């Protein structure tokens, strides 16, 4: 019963978060607000189910708030990082992805069209991916070493995501005339997408800490969540989609030939 209640509270948190983001998107006339709501929405969900677990006195208290803290650190950093890109890039215009998806600015289409095409889909995915967080908030810890392993994997993911984003921002800030054609320094020397690799590690770490750490049943039930997240960032919305355009840039095919696309590996020799 507690798990079902946690899933319902998580669904309510996602609905509130995405609903508020849709209203804000109409105000700013930018559907890209949903990218900010992605990270922030997970934080709202994690805090909501943590409060629920405390209120009903189910599960392990220290693990519940540990996981909520892990989600908060990741989600708030991501939301802040994406905020400038989502709102300020593209010359103040809509992100081309959403412009093509909607066929017009948010202020000129119906609210339901905006919600159905952008916010509803991402909200459903957000709720599904957060399965381990919702389940772990109301279940007791069975294997604390697995929780520790989850924190370690999460920390590796935070390192790759945060440092990779920082290195890319520093590269973009250099004058185009003097910087290399392709960013191939730091973590980007070992993987073409350290931020996406880091994102996958984040969710496998949360699954270990909140899902598998609660026992085999919870682990097997929720393993589809990090697996789905990894599939999406690699095959659907992340690596594969981005590389369709990146392969057209000078120097990128050679960079791709020597550098791993996802998992960090030593670069191949020419």
Secondary structure, 3 states (H helix, E strand, C coil): CHHHHHHHHHHHHHHHHHHHHHHHHHHHCCCCHHHHHHHHHHHHHHHHHHHHHHHHCCCCHHHHHHHHHHHHHHHHHHHHHHHHHHHHCHHHCCCHHHHHHHCCCHHHCCHHHHHHHHHHHHHHHHHHHCHHHHHHCCCCCCCHHHHHHHHHHHHHHHHHHHHHHHHHHHHHHCCCCCCCCCCCCHHHHCCCCHHHHHHHHHHHHHHHHHHHHHCHHHHHHHHHHHHHHHHHHHHHCCHHHHHHHHCCCCCHHHHHHHCCCCCCCCCCCC
